[in-house]
């Protein structure tokens, strides 16, 4: 077994034991036996404190099938040593066991003022899946009630936006609880909150402000499971789970598993709900409120100027009382490639670059033709770059990222930033061209 795997095992054991803030003699004895069993030496224990829980789980996932199965049994026994399992332990154990089985991703982010409560279960997606959203709308009340039984507040952004769109109190809320805002700014912020989307929250809030680094290729569920300290820095750990076709059945299964893990016979029902006459000012909701008031509802859009002699692309930032436009420092080919990536994301889920089959090669050939069409519609040039060539494509992508980073007026930076997903697709989820 590799040293990193031993470090990962100890990090997981360490976090589980400390989850309920109570350590009993039996737990110490159990940890000693596990250290002996897996050959975990003092050097491994020391080094493990530099691993986040997410990194530790990834190391454990590299073990053989038989080793993973053995570790799963040991972890299950460890959690029962003190004879009681609190909610904090149950959430952590659930996430670890699911992650080891490849059914969940553990995500660790630096702890800060911006954070979700451990009672909030957030639906997130990087885009818009019509079928999944239609399912949630149809079964929304049942989903909310199912989550309540499991101690969760189901956070669904489109429903939140609808509630605020119908509230007469929304502009007053921002006016009186954001003292620096004028009445016009408060109304502008309120209008922006009513139009917020799940993708916008994921890109701007989770990735841009909270520091999440995760690949949300599919619609997913996200909830906080624990805290830990990594090399002196406090981290918050989250569970990320892809949604099933029948999300209600999936949620019922999650709640059932968590209740089985908790053996103290305590049933927690969360009574927090989104109402027409109230605003929940805690956890995720507070973060969303603070974010919008901080930038006073400012929003950005991409402006395309075909055949421009200077800059094809620019960013226009609009607030309640002003409008500012600044060019993106990009040449014609990079500008065309950026617009192409936006279109490709909207129509095909991204520009696929991992070519392994004949079908992949056929896609790449057609993608080149689509790029050429975009290129010639924006630039007065005779020939288009070959974006199927990584040597040509990568410098262009690098210049796009640098241009977005250096643009002073972008307040929703992560909505504009290209990213490369696990399947090696390049995506830009900005929604307007």
C-alpha positions as CSV (number, residue, x, y, z in Angstrom):
1,X,0.0,0.0,0.0
2,X,1.3,3.5,-0.9
3,X,2.2,6.0,1.7
4,X,-0.4,8.4,0.3
5,X,-3.1,5.8,0.7
6,X,-2.2,5.3,4.4
7,X,-2.3,9.0,4.9
8,X,-5.8,9.1,3.2
9,X,-7.1,6.3,5.5
10,X,-5.8,8.1,8.6
11,X,-7.3,11.4,7.5
12,X,-10.7,9.8,7.1
13,X,-10.4,8.0,10.4
14,X,-9.3,11.2,12.2
15,X,-12.2,13.2,10.8
16,X,-14.8,10.6,11.7
17,X,-13.7,10.3,15.3
18,X,-13.7,14.1,15.7
19,X,-17.0,14.6,14.0
20,X,-19.2,14.6,17.2
21,X,-16.6,16.5,19.2
22,X,-16.5,13.6,21.8
23,X,-13.6,11.1,21.9
24,X,-14.0,8.1,24.2
25,X,-11.4,5.5,25.2
26,X,-12.9,2.8,23.0
27,X,-12.4,5.0,20.0
28,X,-8.8,5.6,20.8
29,X,-8.3,1.8,21.1
30,X,-10.1,1.3,17.8
31,X,-7.9,3.8,16.0
32,X,-4.7,2.2,17.4
33,X,-5.9,-1.2,16.0
34,X,-6.6,0.3,12.6
35,X,-3.2,2.0,12.4
36,X,-1.6,-1.3,13.2
37,X,-3.7,-3.1,10.6
38,X,-2.9,-0.6,7.8
39,X,0.7,0.0,8.7
40,X,0.0,3.7,9.5
41,X,3.1,5.1,11.2
42,X,3.6,8.5,12.9
43,X,5.0,9.9,9.7
44,X,1.7,9.0,7.9
45,X,-0.4,10.6,10.6
46,X,1.6,13.8,10.5
47,X,1.5,14.0,6.7
48,X,-2.2,13.3,6.6
49,X,-2.9,16.7,8.3
50,X,-1.9,18.3,5.0
51,X,-4.6,16.3,3.1
52,X,-8.1,17.7,2.7
53,X,-10.9,15.1,3.1
54,X,-11.5,15.3,-0.7
55,X,-7.9,14.4,-1.3
56,X,-8.0,11.7,1.2
57,X,-11.0,10.1,-0.4
58,X,-9.4,10.2,-3.8
59,X,-6.3,8.4,-2.4
60,X,-8.6,5.7,-0.9
61,X,-10.4,5.3,-4.2
62,X,-7.1,4.1,-5.7
63,X,-7.0,1.0,-3.5
64,X,-7.9,-2.4,-4.8
65,X,-11.5,-3.6,-4.7
66,X,-10.8,-6.0,-1.8
67,X,-8.9,-3.2,0.1
68,X,-11.8,-0.8,-0.3
69,X,-14.3,-3.4,0.9
70,X,-12.2,-4.1,3.9
71,X,-11.9,-0.4,4.7
72,X,-15.6,0.1,4.3
73,X,-16.2,-2.6,7.0
74,X,-13.7,-1.0,9.3
75,X,-15.2,2.4,9.0
76,X,-18.7,1.1,9.6
77,X,-17.5,-0.5,12.8
78,X,-15.5,2.5,13.9
79,X,-18.5,4.8,13.8
80,X,-20.4,2.5,16.2
81,X,-17.6,2.3,18.8
82,X,-19.1,5.0,21.0
83,X,-22.6,3.5,20.6
84,X,-24.3,6.7,19.5
85,X,-24.2,8.3,16.1
86,X,-25.0,12.0,15.8
87,X,-26.2,13.8,12.7
88,X,-22.7,15.2,12.1
89,X,-21.2,11.8,12.1
90,X,-23.9,10.3,9.9
91,X,-23.5,13.0,7.3
92,X,-19.8,12.5,7.1
93,X,-19.9,8.7,7.1
94,X,-22.6,8.8,4.4
95,X,-20.5,11.0,2.1
96,X,-17.3,9.0,2.7
97,X,-19.0,5.6,2.0
98,X,-20.8,6.9,-1.1
99,X,-17.6,8.5,-2.4
100,X,-15.6,5.3,-1.9
101,X,-18.2,3.5,-3.9
102,X,-17.9,6.2,-6.7
103,X,-21.5,7.4,-6.1
104,X,-20.6,10.7,-4.6
105,X,-17.8,13.3,-4.8
106,X,-16.4,14.9,-1.6
107,X,-15.5,18.5,-2.2
108,X,-13.4,20.5,0.3
109,X,-13.3,24.3,0.2
110,X,-11.7,26.8,2.5
111,X,-14.0,27.8,5.4
112,X,-15.1,31.5,5.4
113,X,-18.0,33.8,6.0
114,X,-19.6,32.5,2.8
115,X,-20.9,29.0,3.5
116,X,-24.0,26.8,3.3
117,X,-25.7,25.6,6.5
118,X,-25.5,21.8,7.0
119,X,-29.3,21.8,6.8
120,X,-29.4,23.1,3.3
121,X,-29.5,20.8,0.3
122,X,-28.9,22.7,-2.9
123,X,-29.9,21.7,-6.4
124,X,-27.1,22.9,-8.8
125,X,-26.4,22.6,-12.5
126,X,-24.0,24.3,-14.9
127,X,-26.5,25.0,-17.7
128,X,-30.2,24.1,-17.8
129,X,-31.6,20.5,-18.0
130,X,-35.2,20.9,-19.1
131,X,-36.3,17.4,-18.1
132,X,-34.8,17.6,-14.6
133,X,-36.2,21.0,-13.9
134,X,-39.7,20.0,-15.1
135,X,-39.5,17.0,-12.8
136,X,-38.6,19.2,-9.8
137,X,-41.4,21.7,-10.6
138,X,-43.9,18.8,-10.8
139,X,-42.8,17.1,-7.6
140,X,-41.6,20.2,-5.7
141,X,-43.8,20.0,-2.6
142,X,-43.2,16.3,-2.1
143,X,-39.4,16.8,-2.6
144,X,-39.4,19.6,0.0
145,X,-41.3,17.5,2.5
146,X,-39.1,14.5,1.9
147,X,-36.0,16.7,2.6
148,X,-37.6,18.1,5.7
149,X,-37.9,14.6,7.2
150,X,-34.2,14.2,6.7
151,X,-33.4,17.5,8.3
152,X,-32.8,19.3,5.0
153,X,-34.0,22.6,3.5
154,X,-34.3,21.9,-0.2
155,X,-32.9,25.0,-2.1
156,X,-34.2,25.3,-5.6
157,X,-33.2,28.6,-7.3
158,X,-36.0,28.9,-9.9
159,X,-38.6,28.5,-7.1
160,X,-36.8,31.1,-5.0
161,X,-36.7,33.5,-7.9
162,X,-40.5,33.1,-8.5
163,X,-41.2,33.8,-4.9
164,X,-39.2,37.0,-4.9
165,X,-40.7,38.0,-8.3
166,X,-44.2,37.9,-6.6
167,X,-43.2,39.8,-3.5
168,X,-43.9,43.5,-3.0
169,X,-41.4,43.5,0.0
170,X,-38.3,42.5,-2.1
171,X,-37.2,46.1,-3.0
172,X,-37.9,47.3,0.5
173,X,-35.8,44.4,1.9
174,X,-32.8,45.6,-0.1
175,X,-33.4,49.3,0.6
176,X,-33.7,49.0,4.4
177,X,-31.2,46.2,5.0
178,X,-28.6,47.5,2.5
179,X,-28.3,51.0,3.9
180,X,-25.9,52.2,1.2
181,X,-28.4,51.5,-1.5
182,X,-30.7,54.1,-3.0
183,X,-34.4,53.2,-3.6
184,X,-33.5,52.9,-7.3
185,X,-30.6,50.6,-6.6
186,X,-32.7,48.5,-4.2
187,X,-35.3,48.0,-7.0
188,X,-32.6,47.2,-9.5
189,X,-31.1,44.6,-7.1
190,X,-34.5,43.1,-6.4
191,X,-35.1,42.8,-10.2
192,X,-31.8,40.9,-10.5
193,X,-32.7,38.5,-7.7
194,X,-35.9,37.7,-9.4
195,X,-34.0,36.8,-12.5
196,X,-31.2,34.8,-10.9
197,X,-30.7,31.3,-12.4
198,X,-29.2,28.1,-11.0
199,X,-26.3,28.2,-13.4
200,X,-25.6,31.8,-12.4
201,X,-25.5,30.8,-8.7
202,X,-23.2,27.9,-9.5
203,X,-20.7,29.9,-11.6
204,X,-20.7,33.2,-9.7
205,X,-21.4,32.1,-6.1
206,X,-20.1,28.6,-5.6
207,X,-17.2,28.7,-8.0
208,X,-16.4,32.4,-8.1
209,X,-16.9,33.4,-4.4
210,X,-16.9,30.2,-2.4
211,X,-14.0,28.6,-4.2
212,X,-15.6,25.3,-5.2
213,X,-13.6,23.3,-7.7
214,X,-15.9,20.6,-9.0
215,X,-17.2,19.3,-12.4
216,X,-21.0,19.7,-12.5
217,X,-21.4,18.0,-15.8
218,X,-24.8,16.6,-14.7
219,X,-27.5,18.3,-12.5
220,X,-26.5,17.5,-8.9
221,X,-27.3,17.8,-5.2
222,X,-24.9,19.5,-2.8
223,X,-24.9,19.6,1.0
224,X,-22.3,20.2,3.7
225,X,-21.2,17.2,5.7
226,X,-18.4,18.4,8.0
227,X,-15.5,20.7,8.9
228,X,-11.8,19.8,9.2
229,X,-8.5,21.5,9.6
230,X,-5.9,21.1,6.9
231,X,-2.4,22.3,7.5
232,X,-3.8,24.9,9.9
233,X,-6.6,26.1,7.6
234,X,-10.2,25.3,8.4
235,X,-12.1,23.6,5.5
236,X,-15.7,22.9,4.9
237,X,-16.5,19.5,3.3
238,X,-19.5,18.9,1.0
239,X,-21.1,15.9,-0.7
240,X,-21.9,16.3,-4.4
241,X,-24.3,13.7,-5.8
242,X,-25.5,13.4,-9.4
243,X,-29.3,13.4,-9.6
244,X,-31.1,10.2,-10.7
245,X,-34.0,10.1,-13.2
246,X,-36.4,9.7,-10.3
247,X,-35.0,12.3,-7.9
248,X,-37.8,11.8,-5.4
249,X,-36.9,8.1,-5.0
250,X,-33.2,9.1,-4.8
251,X,-33.9,11.6,-2.0
252,X,-36.1,9.1,-0.1
253,X,-33.1,6.7,-0.2
254,X,-30.7,9.4,1.0
255,X,-32.9,10.3,3.9
256,X,-33.5,6.6,4.8
257,X,-29.7,5.9,4.8
258,X,-29.0,8.9,7.0
259,X,-31.7,7.8,9.5
260,X,-30.3,4.3,9.6
261,X,-26.8,5.7,10.4
262,X,-28.2,7.8,13.2
263,X,-28.9,5.3,16.0
264,X,-30.1,7.8,18.6
265,X,-33.8,7.5,17.5
266,X,-34.0,11.3,17.0
267,X,-36.1,12.5,14.1
268,X,-35.3,16.0,12.9
269,X,-37.8,17.8,10.8
270,X,-36.8,21.1,9.3
271,X,-39.6,23.6,9.4
272,X,-37.8,26.3,7.4
273,X,-39.6,27.1,4.2
274,X,-39.7,29.8,1.5
275,X,-42.9,31.9,2.0
276,X,-44.5,34.8,0.2
277,X,-44.1,37.1,3.2
278,X,-40.6,36.2,4.5
279,X,-36.9,36.0,3.5
280,X,-34.7,33.4,5.1
281,X,-31.6,35.2,6.2
282,X,-29.2,32.4,7.0
283,X,-26.7,30.1,5.2
284,X,-27.1,30.0,1.5
285,X,-29.9,32.6,1.4
286,X,-27.8,35.1,3.3
287,X,-24.9,34.5,1.0
288,X,-27.0,35.2,-2.0
289,X,-28.5,38.3,-0.4
290,X,-25.0,39.7,0.5
291,X,-23.6,38.9,-2.9
292,X,-26.3,40.9,-4.7
293,X,-26.2,43.8,-2.4
294,X,-22.4,43.9,-2.5
295,X,-22.4,44.4,-6.3
296,X,-25.7,46.4,-6.2
297,X,-27.2,44.2,-8.8
298,X,-24.6,45.0,-11.4
299,X,-24.7,42.6,-14.4
300,X,-22.5,42.1,-17.4
301,X,-23.1,41.1,-20.9
302,X,-20.9,40.3,-23.9
303,X,-21.1,42.7,-26.8
304,X,-20.1,41.4,-30.3
305,X,-19.0,43.9,-33.0
306,X,-18.4,42.0,-36.2
307,X,-15.6,43.2,-38.5
308,X,-14.4,45.7,-35.8
309,X,-11.0,47.1,-36.6
310,X,-10.1,47.3,-32.9
311,X,-11.9,44.7,-30.7
312,X,-14.6,42.3,-31.8
313,X,-15.7,41.7,-28.2
314,X,-16.3,44.0,-25.3
315,X,-18.0,43.7,-21.9
316,X,-20.9,46.0,-20.9
317,X,-21.6,46.4,-17.2
318,X,-24.9,47.9,-16.2
319,X,-25.9,49.2,-12.8
320,X,-29.0,51.1,-11.7
321,X,-27.5,54.4,-12.6
322,X,-24.7,53.8,-15.1
323,X,-23.5,51.7,-18.0
324,X,-19.8,51.0,-18.8
325,X,-18.3,49.2,-21.7
326,X,-14.7,48.0,-22.0
327,X,-13.1,45.9,-24.7
328,X,-11.8,42.4,-24.2
329,X,-8.1,42.4,-25.1
330,X,-8.4,39.7,-27.8
331,X,-7.4,39.3,-31.4
332,X,-9.9,38.3,-34.1
333,X,-9.2,34.6,-34.0
334,X,-9.4,34.4,-30.1
335,X,-12.7,36.4,-30.2
336,X,-14.2,34.1,-32.8
337,X,-13.1,31.0,-30.8
338,X,-14.7,32.5,-27.7
339,X,-18.0,33.1,-29.4
340,X,-17.8,29.6,-30.9
341,X,-17.3,28.1,-27.4
342,X,-20.4,29.8,-26.1
343,X,-22.5,28.6,-29.0
344,X,-21.0,25.1,-28.8
345,X,-21.8,24.9,-25.1
346,X,-25.4,26.0,-25.7
347,X,-26.0,23.6,-28.5
348,X,-23.7,20.6,-27.8
349,X,-22.8,20.9,-24.1
350,X,-19.3,22.1,-24.9
351,X,-16.5,21.7,-27.5
352,X,-15.3,18.1,-27.2
353,X,-11.5,17.6,-27.6
354,X,-11.1,14.0,-26.4
355,X,-10.9,12.1,-29.7
356,X,-10.9,8.3,-29.4
357,X,-13.5,7.0,-31.9
358,X,-14.5,7.6,-35.5
359,X,-17.6,9.3,-34.3
360,X,-15.4,11.7,-32.2
361,X,-13.3,12.5,-35.3
362,X,-16.5,13.2,-37.3
363,X,-17.7,15.5,-34.6
364,X,-14.4,17.4,-34.6
365,X,-14.6,17.8,-38.4
366,X,-18.1,19.3,-38.1
367,X,-17.1,21.5,-35.2
368,X,-14.3,22.9,-37.3
369,X,-16.8,23.8,-40.0
370,X,-19.0,25.5,-37.4
371,X,-16.0,27.5,-36.1
372,X,-15.1,28.6,-39.6
373,X,-18.7,29.9,-40.1
374,X,-18.4,31.9,-36.8
375,X,-15.0,33.1,-37.7
376,X,-15.9,34.4,-41.1
377,X,-19.0,36.1,-39.7
378,X,-16.9,38.1,-37.3
379,X,-13.6,38.6,-39.0
380,X,-12.4,39.9,-42.3
381,X,-9.9,37.0,-43.0
382,X,-9.3,34.5,-45.8
383,X,-8.5,31.4,-43.7
384,X,-9.6,30.2,-40.3
385,X,-7.3,28.7,-37.6
386,X,-7.4,24.9,-37.2
387,X,-9.0,24.4,-33.8
388,X,-8.7,20.7,-34.1
389,X,-4.9,21.2,-33.5
390,X,-4.2,21.4,-29.7
391,X,-1.1,23.4,-30.4
392,X,-3.2,26.2,-32.0
393,X,-6.2,25.8,-29.6
394,X,-4.4,26.0,-26.3
395,X,-2.7,29.4,-26.7
396,X,-6.0,30.9,-27.9
397,X,-7.7,29.5,-24.8
398,X,-5.0,30.9,-22.5
399,X,-5.3,34.4,-24.1
400,X,-9.1,34.3,-23.5
401,X,-8.7,33.5,-19.8
402,X,-6.1,36.2,-19.4
403,X,-8.3,38.8,-21.1
404,X,-11.2,37.9,-18.8
405,X,-9.0,38.0,-15.7
406,X,-7.6,41.4,-16.6
407,X,-10.9,43.1,-17.5
408,X,-11.7,45.5,-14.7
409,X,-15.5,45.8,-15.1
410,X,-16.5,42.2,-15.1
411,X,-18.4,41.5,-11.8
412,X,-19.6,38.0,-12.8
413,X,-16.2,36.7,-13.9
414,X,-16.9,33.0,-13.6
415,X,-19.9,33.3,-15.9
416,X,-17.5,34.3,-18.6
417,X,-14.5,32.0,-17.9
418,X,-13.9,29.0,-20.1
419,X,-13.4,25.7,-18.3
420,X,-12.3,22.2,-19.3
421,X,-14.4,19.5,-17.8
422,X,-13.4,16.0,-16.8
423,X,-14.5,14.7,-20.2
424,X,-12.1,17.2,-21.8
425,X,-14.9,19.4,-23.2
426,X,-14.3,23.2,-23.2
427,X,-17.3,25.1,-22.0
428,X,-18.4,28.7,-21.5
429,X,-21.8,29.0,-19.8
430,X,-22.4,32.7,-20.6
431,X,-25.9,32.8,-22.0
432,X,-26.0,35.7,-24.3
433,X,-24.3,36.3,-27.6
